[in-house]
């Protein structure tokens, strides 16, 4: 196994007297698809916010590519190669899909911004490179045919794919997908599963936070299960499906599609 890309080591997060995450530890390696699941209120969203830098940890350590990132801002983590999507779609309704994807390209803009403002050759070449990159990413996620459509005219599923495209535009090494299948029907979830695998094939690690167990069990190589802010299990989909503590956490029901 290669060295870990992301490591959480004894991470805590307290909100006043409430401990939302307690002693959370797990790793993600390059090119892995990892699931993070748990009942409502188990600490999944808090964990993602700690990883992405939206919230500071109360204790413990988060490392990315061997570097401690506890003190880094969200934008600094993006610069290192971390990107995320959100539970609710966050697009600019008046932008086209292509313009939305381009908003994330600035983090990898190689020319001096003034070279673009004053239409210098190097700046114009870089703008063209980013434009083509955004087009390629939209085709990659299945939105090439709607690249020039306003975001507000896209379906809910298309907007979720656009959020993934925007995350990929920052050229990440790790993508955090927070409830990517929300509101999708079965055929759309099947396409999403294929997209997640293609992202992995590009050498990008993926952390999927999702309520839909069918998607998690289908695409994830390893799954981390939270309950009341603590990790109660970690293993393959089969190991998780048959774990008594996981089954109990889900109110005694079977963990299946």
Backbone as CSV, one residue per row, in Angstrom:
resi,resn,N_x,N_y,N_z,CA_x,CA_y,CA_z,C_x,C_y,C_z
1,UNK,0.841,-1.189,0.000,0.000,0.000,0.000,0.880,1.244,0.000
2,UNK,0.519,2.220,-0.797,1.286,3.463,-0.863,1.099,4.266,0.414
3,UNK,1.942,5.273,0.581,1.802,6.140,1.748,0.466,6.852,1.703
4,UNK,-0.061,7.178,2.876,-1.374,7.804,2.938,-1.333,9.216,2.368
5,UNK,-2.417,9.594,1.711,-2.571,10.960,1.211,-3.174,11.839,2.288
6,UNK,-4.199,11.330,2.953,-4.858,12.050,4.049,-4.846,11.176,5.287
7,UNK,-4.494,11.760,6.416,-4.509,11.046,7.698,-5.203,11.885,8.753
8,UNK,-6.170,11.288,9.432,-6.780,11.885,10.614,-6.280,11.089,11.802
9,UNK,-5.733,11.781,12.789,-5.099,11.126,13.919,-5.698,11.663,15.214
10,UNK,-6.589,10.900,15.816,-7.184,11.278,17.097,-7.894,12.619,17.073
11,UNK,-8.671,12.872,16.025,-9.292,14.188,15.840,-10.550,14.329,16.696
12,UNK,-10.638,15.447,17.413,-11.823,15.817,18.196,-12.383,17.128,17.686
13,UNK,-13.701,17.299,17.865,-14.336,18.596,17.640,-15.449,18.768,18.656
14,UNK,-15.317,19.833,19.448,-16.308,20.143,20.477,-17.072,21.401,20.115
15,UNK,-18.363,21.394,20.392,-19.201,22.585,20.284,-19.748,22.857,21.681
16,UNK,-19.047,23.714,22.431,-19.433,23.918,23.815,-19.243,22.625,24.583
17,UNK,-20.331,22.129,25.181,-20.249,20.876,25.924,-20.555,19.654,25.096
18,UNK,-20.783,19.834,23.808,-21.129,18.721,22.931,-19.899,18.295,22.126
19,UNK,-19.572,17.013,22.196,-18.446,16.501,21.427,-18.998,15.867,20.149
20,UNK,-18.866,16.598,19.045,-19.430,16.144,17.766,-18.584,15.068,17.117
21,UNK,-17.260,15.136,17.303,-16.332,14.133,16.779,-15.340,13.797,17.880
22,UNK,-15.097,12.508,18.076,-14.232,12.084,19.174,-13.218,11.055,18.712
23,UNK,-11.937,11.395,18.849,-10.827,10.469,18.585,-10.959,9.768,17.226
24,UNK,-11.264,10.554,16.201,-11.450,9.990,14.863,-10.103,9.815,14.175
25,UNK,-9.843,8.589,13.728,-8.607,8.285,13.008,-8.920,7.393,11.819
26,UNK,-8.456,7.781,10.649,-8.473,6.918,9.474,-7.576,7.534,8.404
27,UNK,-7.287,6.754,7.364,-6.398,7.200,6.296,-7.055,7.008,4.939
28,UNK,-6.625,7.821,3.983,-6.999,7.652,2.585,-5.721,7.635,1.772
29,UNK,-5.608,6.668,0.876,-4.426,6.546,0.033,-4.718,7.050,-1.375
30,UNK,-3.705,7.412,-2.119,-3.921,7.916,-3.484,-4.725,6.929,-4.328
31,UNK,-5.718,7.439,-5.049,-6.492,6.615,-5.954,-7.539,5.735,-5.297
32,UNK,-7.766,5.878,-3.997,-8.777,5.097,-3.285,-10.141,5.781,-3.330
33,UNK,-11.193,4.970,-3.261,-12.547,5.483,-3.055,-12.999,5.002,-1.684
34,UNK,-13.159,5.929,-0.765,-13.506,5.614,0.615,-14.885,6.189,0.929
35,UNK,-15.707,5.422,1.629,-17.012,5.896,2.054,-16.993,6.316,3.509
36,UNK,-17.753,7.363,3.835,-17.932,7.790,5.218,-19.429,7.815,5.471
37,UNK,-19.909,6.912,6.327,-21.341,6.779,6.552,-21.658,6.803,8.038
38,UNK,-22.940,6.883,8.327,-23.416,6.856,9.703,-24.824,7.412,9.766
39,UNK,-25.543,7.118,10.834,-26.897,7.654,10.988,-26.885,9.175,11.071
40,UNK,-28.028,9.789,10.949,-28.136,11.248,11.099,-27.558,11.665,12.445
41,UNK,-26.765,12.741,12.425,-26.165,13.231,13.660,-24.943,12.467,14.107
42,UNK,-24.385,11.621,13.226,-23.242,10.792,13.622,-21.916,11.529,13.553
43,UNK,-21.887,12.706,12.907,-20.653,13.480,12.822,-20.026,13.505,11.442
44,UNK,-20.747,13.012,10.435,-20.179,12.965,9.079,-19.874,14.362,8.542
45,UNK,-20.872,15.245,8.589,-20.681,16.591,8.031,-19.611,17.354,8.798
46,UNK,-19.598,17.205,10.121,-18.563,17.858,10.919,-17.184,17.358,10.509
47,UNK,-17.067,16.061,10.277,-15.776,15.488,9.883,-15.296,16.067,8.560
48,UNK,-16.213,16.190,7.602,-15.844,16.761,6.307,-15.421,18.212,6.466
49,UNK,-16.120,18.948,7.312,-15.753,20.346,7.543,-14.394,20.471,8.228
50,UNK,-14.042,19.515,9.059,-12.721,19.521,9.691,-11.634,19.227,8.656
51,UNK,-11.891,18.262,7.785,-10.908,17.901,6.767,-10.680,19.057,5.798
52,UNK,-11.771,19.697,5.374,-11.668,20.760,4.358,-11.192,22.085,4.942
53,UNK,-11.234,22.222,6.264,-10.796,23.469,6.893,-11.917,24.443,7.192
54,UNK,-13.178,24.034,6.949,-14.303,24.905,7.273,-14.468,25.056,8.777
55,UNK,-13.997,24.059,9.532,-14.001,24.104,10.992,-12.613,23.733,11.503
56,UNK,-12.155,24.347,12.605,-10.891,23.932,13.205,-11.097,22.722,14.109
57,UNK,-10.075,21.893,14.222,-10.163,20.762,15.142,-9.965,21.264,16.564
58,UNK,-10.598,20.583,17.523,-10.394,20.903,18.937,-9.161,20.203,19.487
59,UNK,-8.873,19.030,18.936,-7.680,18.270,19.313,-7.387,17.283,18.199
60,UNK,-6.152,16.757,18.217,-5.760,15.802,17.197,-5.038,16.462,16.040
61,UNK,-4.820,15.685,14.998,-3.966,16.143,13.907,-4.516,15.645,12.565
62,UNK,-4.505,16.526,11.569,-4.857,16.148,10.200,-3.636,16.396,9.330
63,UNK,-3.261,15.383,8.546,-2.113,15.500,7.659,-2.569,15.262,6.221
64,UNK,-1.983,16.017,5.300,-2.257,15.833,3.879,-0.926,15.767,3.152
65,UNK,-0.703,14.652,2.461,0.564,14.423,1.756,1.753,14.580,2.696
66,UNK,1.592,14.070,3.917,2.673,14.090,4.885,2.884,15.404,5.605
67,UNK,1.991,16.363,5.372,2.134,17.686,5.980,0.975,17.965,6.920
68,UNK,1.263,18.462,8.103,0.207,18.851,9.044,-0.539,20.060,8.483
69,UNK,-1.885,19.973,8.437,-2.669,21.057,7.840,-3.661,21.678,8.812
70,UNK,-3.536,21.356,10.101,-4.482,21.911,11.080,-4.622,23.421,10.971
71,UNK,-3.497,24.106,10.739,-3.504,25.571,10.756,-3.784,26.189,9.386
72,UNK,-3.970,25.362,8.357,-4.161,25.902,7.019,-5.619,26.264,6.758
73,UNK,-5.820,27.319,5.973,-7.162,27.754,5.600,-7.731,26.827,4.515
74,UNK,-9.013,27.021,4.213,-9.634,26.230,3.159,-8.934,26.462,1.817
75,UNK,-8.631,27.717,1.499,-7.991,28.010,0.211,-6.589,27.422,0.153
76,UNK,-5.885,27.397,1.267,-4.546,26.802,1.289,-4.629,25.291,1.069
77,UNK,-5.666,24.676,1.592,-5.846,23.235,1.388,-6.191,22.944,-0.071
78,UNK,-6.974,23.830,-0.690,-7.250,23.682,-2.116,-5.945,23.765,-2.904
79,UNK,-5.088,24.694,-2.524,-3.809,24.848,-3.199,-2.924,23.616,-3.092
80,UNK,-3.073,22.861,-1.986,-2.296,21.636,-1.809,-2.865,20.471,-2.609
81,UNK,-4.152,20.604,-3.030,-4.742,19.533,-3.818,-5.968,18.889,-3.215
82,UNK,-6.733,19.640,-2.429,-7.957,19.125,-1.822,-9.137,19.934,-2.334
83,UNK,-10.206,19.257,-2.729,-11.410,19.944,-3.209,-12.627,19.241,-2.629
84,UNK,-13.764,19.953,-2.592,-14.967,19.351,-2.029,-16.215,19.863,-2.731
85,UNK,-17.287,19.089,-2.596,-18.618,19.545,-2.956,-19.425,19.646,-1.670
86,UNK,-20.657,20.150,-1.782,-21.476,20.386,-0.597,-22.809,19.654,-0.710
87,UNK,-23.474,19.485,0.448,-24.763,18.809,0.471,-25.788,19.543,-0.390
88,UNK,-25.780,20.861,-0.312,-26.686,21.657,-1.138,-25.913,22.211,-2.323
89,UNK,-26.561,22.258,-3.473,-25.886,22.760,-4.665,-25.542,24.233,-4.494
90,UNK,-24.328,24.594,-4.885,-23.857,25.978,-4.764,-23.291,26.417,-6.110
91,UNK,-24.179,26.884,-6.978,-23.775,27.360,-8.299,-24.243,28.800,-8.459
92,UNK,-23.628,29.501,-9.411,-24.059,30.853,-9.751,-25.147,30.734,-10.816
93,UNK,-26.403,31.001,-10.484,-27.508,30.709,-11.407,-27.401,31.409,-12.749
94,UNK,-26.820,32.632,-12.772,-26.742,33.381,-14.021,-25.526,32.991,-14.864
95,UNK,-24.586,32.238,-14.298,-23.419,31.770,-15.044,-23.806,30.605,-15.949
96,UNK,-23.079,30.433,-17.043,-23.211,29.196,-17.794,-22.445,28.102,-17.052
97,UNK,-22.709,26.860,-17.422,-21.991,25.752,-16.798,-20.484,25.906,-16.995
98,UNK,-20.077,26.364,-18.179,-18.655,26.561,-18.459,-18.067,27.645,-17.573
99,UNK,-18.787,28.744,-17.406,-18.303,29.832,-16.548,-18.192,29.363,-15.100
100,UNK,-19.143,28.543,-14.661,-19.088,28.009,-13.304,-17.823,27.172,-13.110
101,UNK,-17.533,26.291,-14.062,-16.336,25.461,-13.955,-15.067,26.311,-13.961
102,UNK,-15.093,27.396,-14.737,-13.914,28.264,-14.829,-13.606,28.976,-13.521
103,UNK,-14.621,29.135,-12.642,-14.377,29.841,-11.379,-13.338,29.129,-10.521
104,UNK,-13.216,27.817,-10.705,-12.257,27.060,-9.892,-10.881,26.977,-10.532
105,UNK,-10.758,27.442,-11.757,-9.478,27.328,-12.468,-8.446,28.347,-11.988
106,UNK,-8.908,29.395,-11.298,-7.976,30.467,-10.916,-6.866,29.956,-10.010
107,UNK,-7.164,28.900,-9.227,-6.155,28.395,-8.300,-4.968,27.775,-9.025
108,UNK,-5.147,27.437,-10.311,-4.061,26.850,-11.103,-3.650,27.758,-12.254
109,UNK,-3.988,29.036,-12.161,-3.648,29.991,-13.215,-2.154,30.274,-13.174
110,UNK,-1.449,29.942,-14.253,0.014,30.011,-14.265,0.555,31.399,-14.571
111,UNK,-0.190,32.214,-15.314,0.292,33.544,-15.683,0.000,34.546,-14.575
112,UNK,0.740,35.652,-14.581,0.446,36.766,-13.685,-0.925,37.341,-14.040
113,UNK,-1.818,37.579,-13.046,-3.142,38.114,-13.357,-3.109,39.367,-14.222
114,UNK,-2.087,40.209,-14.034,-2.003,41.436,-14.835,-1.774,41.126,-16.308
115,UNK,-1.139,39.994,-16.589,-0.927,39.603,-17.975,-2.244,39.264,-18.659
116,UNK,-3.202,38.781,-17.866,-4.534,38.507,-18.416,-5.333,39.798,-18.545
117,UNK,-5.245,40.647,-17.526,-6.015,41.903,-17.536,-5.619,42.767,-18.727
118,UNK,-4.331,42.842,-18.997,-3.840,43.702,-20.075,-3.618,42.939,-21.386
119,UNK,-4.224,41.736,-21.452,-4.247,40.953,-22.692,-2.854,40.705,-23.256
120,UNK,-1.908,40.396,-22.359,-0.565,40.027,-22.795,-0.588,38.599,-23.357
121,UNK,0.306,38.271,-24.272,0.284,36.949,-24.907,0.261,35.798,-23.909
122,UNK,1.091,35.866,-22.886,1.141,34.766,-21.921,-0.180,34.645,-21.172
123,UNK,-0.760,35.780,-20.815,-2.038,35.755,-20.118,-3.150,35.209,-20.989
124,UNK,-3.156,35.587,-22.258,-4.188,35.106,-23.180,-4.036,33.603,-23.434
125,UNK,-2.797,33.121,-23.501,-2.559,31.691,-23.684,-3.047,30.907,-22.472
126,UNK,-2.828,31.469,-21.293,-3.267,30.786,-20.077,-4.789,30.770,-19.985
127,UNK,-5.436,31.863,-20.374,-6.900,31.892,-20.392,-7.449,30.826,-21.324
128,UNK,-6.825,30.667,-22.490,-7.262,29.658,-23.453,-7.051,28.257,-22.882
129,UNK,-5.934,28.050,-22.202,-5.665,26.741,-21.609,-6.720,26.391,-20.572
130,UNK,-7.075,27.355,-19.732,-8.079,27.106,-18.697,-9.461,26.894,-19.315
131,UNK,-9.767,27.636,-20.372,-11.047,27.481,-21.066,-11.174,26.059,-21.622
132,UNK,-10.106,25.586,-22.252,-10.136,24.231,-22.807,-10.203,23.189,-21.700
133,UNK,-9.509,23.427,-20.605,-9.546,22.499,-19.483,-10.964,22.397,-18.928
134,UNK,-11.630,23.545,-18.767,-13.003,23.536,-18.252,-13.935,22.782,-19.195
135,UNK,-13.750,22.970,-20.506,-14.561,22.239,-21.478,-14.348,20.732,-21.353
136,UNK,-13.093,20.329,-21.233,-12.773,18.906,-21.119,-13.388,18.302,-19.860
137,UNK,-13.355,19.055,-18.761,-13.911,18.543,-17.508,-15.421,18.389,-17.612
138,UNK,-16.093,19.342,-18.253,-17.539,19.229,-18.422,-17.887,18.001,-19.257
139,UNK,-17.124,17.733,-20.307,-17.342,16.513,-21.087,-17.081,15.278,-20.227
140,UNK,-16.071,15.332,-19.384,-15.699,14.210,-18.523,-16.834,13.823,-17.584
141,UNK,-17.533,14.826,-17.028,-18.612,14.535,-16.084,-19.961,14.341,-16.773
142,UNK,-19.993,14.496,-18.097,-21.231,14.283,-18.835,-22.062,15.516,-19.080
143,UNK,-21.443,16.695,-18.991,-22.180,17.948,-19.176,-21.709,18.726,-20.406
144,UNK,-21.011,18.084,-21.307,-20.504,18.792,-22.467,-21.591,19.430,-23.308
145,UNK,-22.746,18.795,-23.392,-23.828,19.312,-24.241,-24.530,20.519,-23.641
146,UNK,-24.306,20.791,-22.358,-24.982,21.937,-21.711,-23.966,22.964,-21.231
147,UNK,-22.761,22.946,-21.789,-21.693,23.842,-21.337,-22.094,25.307,-21.408
148,UNK,-22.883,25.677,-22.403,-23.267,27.080,-22.576,-24.644,27.394,-21.987
149,UNK,-25.223,26.451,-21.277,-26.535,26.678,-20.666,-26.380,27.372,-19.308
150,UNK,-27.273,28.306,-18.966,-27.230,28.907,-17.628,-27.420,27.841,-16.550
151,UNK,-26.723,27.983,-15.450,-26.806,26.992,-14.375,-28.230,26.831,-13.852
152,UNK,-28.998,27.921,-13.853,-30.351,27.859,-13.312,-31.281,26.989,-14.157
153,UNK,-30.895,26.695,-15.404,-31.736,25.861,-16.270,-31.374,24.380,-16.161
154,UNK,-30.312,24.054,-15.441,-29.886,22.666,-15.305,-30.739,21.942,-14.275
155,UNK,-30.905,20.638,-14.473,-31.640,19.834,-13.504,-30.838,19.717,-12.211
156,UNK,-31.482,19.232,-11.152,-30.794,19.052,-9.875,-29.604,18.114,-10.022
157,UNK,-29.795,17.012,-10.764,-28.701,16.063,-10.961,-27.558,16.705,-11.747
158,UNK,-27.892,17.485,-12.770,-26.853,18.154,-13.557,-26.091,19.166,-12.713
159,UNK,-26.784,19.870,-11.823,-26.102,20.823,-10.952,-25.135,20.109,-10.011
160,UNK,-25.495,18.912,-9.569,-24.586,18.153,-8.708,-23.353,17.694,-9.491
161,UNK,-23.554,17.308,-10.727,-22.407,16.963,-11.575,-21.542,18.185,-11.839
162,UNK,-22.176,19.337,-11.975,-21.423,20.575,-12.196,-20.575,20.925,-10.975
163,UNK,-21.092,20.655,-9.778,-20.292,20.883,-8.574,-19.056,19.990,-8.562
164,UNK,-19.218,18.750,-9.028,-18.064,17.855,-9.120,-17.073,18.379,-10.159
165,UNK,-17.597,18.855,-11.301,-16.726,19.424,-12.333,-15.948,20.615,-11.785
166,UNK,-16.624,21.466,-11.019,-15.966,22.645,-10.442,-14.858,22.224,-9.485
167,UNK,-15.117,21.179,-8.702,-14.083,20.672,-7.796,-12.899,20.130,-8.581
168,UNK,-13.161,19.413,-9.657,-12.078,18.830,-10.462,-11.257,19.896,-11.171
169,UNK,-11.860,21.057,-11.431,-11.150,22.121,-12.143,-9.968,22.658,-11.352
170,UNK,-9.946,22.441,-10.048,-8.816,22.894,-9.231,-7.666,21.883,-9.230
171,UNK,-7.804,20.830,-10.047,-6.767,19.800,-10.199,-6.399,19.154,-8.861
172,UNK,-7.402,18.587,-8.178,-7.154,18.046,-6.839,-6.491,16.676,-6.855
173,UNK,-5.930,16.330,-5.716,-5.447,14.974,-5.466,-6.464,14.191,-4.641
174,UNK,-7.339,14.926,-3.954,-8.401,14.328,-3.146,-9.658,15.151,-3.324
175,UNK,-10.789,14.466,-3.596,-12.085,15.128,-3.699,-12.999,14.597,-2.604
176,UNK,-13.625,15.506,-1.873,-14.608,15.164,-0.850,-15.989,15.391,-1.442
177,UNK,-16.752,14.327,-1.631,-18.089,14.419,-2.214,-19.125,14.268,-1.108
178,UNK,-19.774,15.375,-0.758,-20.735,15.395,0.345,-22.147,15.226,-0.209
179,UNK,-22.727,14.055,-0.002,-24.075,13.709,-0.483,-24.229,13.969,-1.990
180,UNK,-23.358,13.402,-2.820,-23.426,13.699,-4.256,-24.671,13.140,-4.944
181,UNK,-25.315,12.126,-4.356,-26.465,11.483,-5.008,-27.802,12.027,-4.531
182,UNK,-27.780,13.078,-3.717,-29.033,13.614,-3.178,-29.987,14.020,-4.298
183,UNK,-31.195,13.504,-4.262,-32.205,13.862,-5.241,-32.106,13.137,-6.562
184,UNK,-31.131,12.239,-6.696,-30.971,11.525,-7.968,-31.843,10.275,-8.018
185,UNK,-32.330,9.946,-9.214,-33.055,8.695,-9.423,-32.040,7.596,-9.729
186,UNK,-32.522,6.366,-9.839,-31.628,5.206,-9.963,-30.679,5.323,-11.148
187,UNK,-31.183,5.736,-12.314,-30.324,5.828,-13.496,-29.251,6.895,-13.314
188,UNK,-29.601,7.994,-12.639,-28.625,9.062,-12.387,-27.568,8.601,-11.395
189,UNK,-27.972,7.819,-10.387,-27.000,7.282,-9.431,-26.042,6.310,-10.110
190,UNK,-26.545,5.549,-11.085,-25.679,4.631,-11.829,-24.625,5.412,-12.599
191,UNK,-25.036,6.504,-13.251,-24.076,7.344,-13.978,-23.073,7.967,-13.018
192,UNK,-23.547,8.379,-11.827,-22.655,8.969,-10.825,-21.608,7.953,-10.374
193,UNK,-22.029,6.716,-10.165,-21.084,5.667,-9.768,-19.988,5.510,-10.813
194,UNK,-20.389,5.531,-12.080,-19.397,5.436,-13.146,-18.442,6.605,-13.145
195,UNK,-18.959,7.804,-12.877,-18.115,8.991,-12.826,-17.113,8.898,-11.683
196,UNK,-17.557,8.457,-10.526,-16.653,8.339,-9.375,-15.512,7.376,-9.695
197,UNK,-15.840,6.284,-10.366,-14.782,5.334,-10.748,-13.812,5.967,-11.740
198,UNK,-14.334,6.766,-12.674,-13.447,7.414,-13.653,-12.540,8.430,-12.975
199,UNK,-13.052,9.112,-11.971,-12.214,10.039,-11.204,-11.075,9.273,-10.544
200,UNK,-11.411,8.142,-9.947,-10.401,7.300,-9.308,-9.367,6.820,-10.324
201,UNK,-9.823,6.493,-11.538,-8.912,6.031,-12.586,-7.899,7.108,-12.972
202,UNK,-8.221,8.380,-12.682,-7.296,9.474,-12.947,-6.234,9.609,-11.847
203,UNK,-6.285,8.718,-10.854,-5.339,8.767,-9.752,-5.763,9.676,-8.616
204,UNK,-7.010,10.157,-8.665,-7.532,11.066,-7.637,-8.251,10.246,-6.567
205,UNK,-7.930,10.485,-5.314,-8.629,9.825,-4.216,-9.986,10.488,-4.015
206,UNK,-10.976,9.694,-3.597,-12.329,10.200,-3.412,-12.855,9.753,-2.052
207,UNK,-13.361,10.692,-1.277,-14.071,10.395,-0.037,-15.539,10.708,-0.280
208,UNK,-16.404,9.689,-0.193,-17.830,9.843,-0.468,-18.599,9.810,0.846
209,UNK,-19.329,10.890,1.127,-20.201,10.958,2.293,-21.621,10.873,1.759
210,UNK,-22.326,9.804,2.075,-23.578,9.551,1.382,-24.545,8.740,2.241
211,UNK,-25.840,9.089,2.156,-26.878,8.321,2.842,-27.297,7.093,2.046
212,UNK,-27.153,7.160,0.725,-27.634,6.068,-0.110,-26.648,4.903,-0.056
213,UNK,-27.040,3.854,0.653,-26.132,2.734,0.876,-25.794,1.986,-0.413
214,UNK,-26.740,1.953,-1.369,-26.463,1.258,-2.618,-25.250,1.824,-3.321
215,UNK,-25.159,3.160,-3.406,-24.021,3.806,-4.056,-22.733,3.529,-3.294
216,UNK,-22.779,3.675,-1.974,-21.592,3.449,-1.144,-21.065,2.031,-1.321
217,UNK,-21.970,1.054,-1.242,-21.545,-0.343,-1.341,-21.037,-0.684,-2.735
218,UNK,-21.518,0.032,-3.744,-21.126,-0.259,-5.115,-19.751,0.287,-5.459
219,UNK,-19.420,1.506,-5.010,-18.202,2.149,-5.510,-17.036,2.153,-4.522
220,UNK,-17.301,1.992,-3.233,-16.243,2.192,-2.237,-15.447,0.913,-1.990
221,UNK,-14.140,1.070,-1.904,-13.256,-0.040,-1.577,-13.220,-0.280,-0.066
222,UNK,-13.378,0.789,0.671,-13.320,0.729,2.135,-14.305,1.746,2.675
223,UNK,-14.899,1.427,3.828,-15.938,2.284,4.404,-15.631,2.532,5.876
224,UNK,-15.765,3.795,6.284,-15.628,4.193,7.687,-17.022,4.536,8.196
225,UNK,-17.387,3.973,9.341,-18.727,4.174,9.899,-18.625,4.961,11.204
226,UNK,-19.413,6.029,11.296,-19.470,6.850,12.502,-20.801,6.655,13.212
227,UNK,-20.768,6.814,14.521,-21.991,6.872,15.313,-21.699,7.695,16.560
228,UNK,-22.512,8.715,16.790,-22.314,9.633,17.922,-20.892,10.190,17.945
229,UNK,-20.372,10.499,16.745,-19.069,11.150,16.649,-17.867,10.240,16.745
230,UNK,-18.091,8.949,16.927,-16.982,7.998,17.060,-16.975,7.011,15.903
231,UNK,-15.790,6.579,15.520,-15.685,5.527,14.518,-16.018,4.197,15.171
232,UNK,-17.041,3.504,14.641,-17.428,2.217,15.212,-17.015,1.045,14.326
233,UNK,-16.646,1.327,13.084,-16.222,0.248,12.189,-15.468,0.821,11.005
234,UNK,-14.618,-0.009,10.415,-13.918,0.326,9.176,-13.599,-0.968,8.463
235,UNK,-13.923,-1.039,7.174,-13.636,-2.259,6.445,-14.217,-2.244,5.050
236,UNK,-14.198,-3.393,4.410,-14.752,-3.532,3.075,-16.282,-3.453,3.148
237,UNK,-16.941,-3.245,2.001,-18.410,-3.230,2.016,-19.012,-4.476,2.648
238,UNK,-18.476,-5.652,2.348,-19.015,-6.887,2.922,-18.831,-6.919,4.431
239,UNK,-17.661,-6.494,4.897,-17.415,-6.468,6.343,-18.361,-5.502,7.039
240,UNK,-18.635,-4.364,6.416,-19.522,-3.371,7.018,-20.965,-3.871,7.035
241,UNK,-21.400,-4.513,5.961,-22.769,-5.009,5.879,-23.083,-6.044,6.947
242,UNK,-22.062,-6.788,7.375,-22.281,-7.869,8.332,-21.801,-7.520,9.742
243,UNK,-21.400,-6.268,9.965,-20.890,-5.860,11.275,-22.060,-5.605,12.233
244,UNK,-22.154,-6.333,13.337,-23.293,-6.181,14.255,-23.446,-4.771,14.817
245,UNK,-22.322,-4.111,15.116,-22.410,-2.764,15.687,-22.946,-1.765,14.662
246,UNK,-22.584,-1.961,13.387,-23.108,-1.096,12.336,-24.608,-1.326,12.168
247,UNK,-25.025,-2.586,12.139,-26.443,-2.908,11.998,-27.237,-2.315,13.158
248,UNK,-26.695,-2.386,14.355,-27.370,-1.823,15.527,-27.467,-0.306,15.430
249,UNK,-26.407,0.320,14.897,-26.412,1.781,14.771,-27.503,2.253,13.834
250,UNK,-27.814,1.432,12.848,-28.877,1.775,11.907,-30.224,1.229,12.396
251,UNK,-30.462,1.383,13.695,-31.751,1.063,14.316,-32.169,-0.386,14.125
252,UNK,-31.171,-1.271,14.072,-31.463,-2.687,13.994,-31.800,-3.175,12.608
253,UNK,-31.749,-2.266,11.593,-32.084,-2.673,10.225,-30.859,-3.101,9.471
254,UNK,-31.083,-3.823,8.386,-29.976,-4.258,7.536,-29.402,-3.083,6.774
255,UNK,-28.115,-3.092,6.581,-27.454,-2.042,5.828,-27.401,-2.473,4.362
256,UNK,-28.416,-2.105,3.603,-28.431,-2.478,2.188,-29.056,-1.366,1.386
257,UNK,-29.266,-1.611,0.089,-29.776,-0.562,-0.803,-31.183,-0.196,-0.410
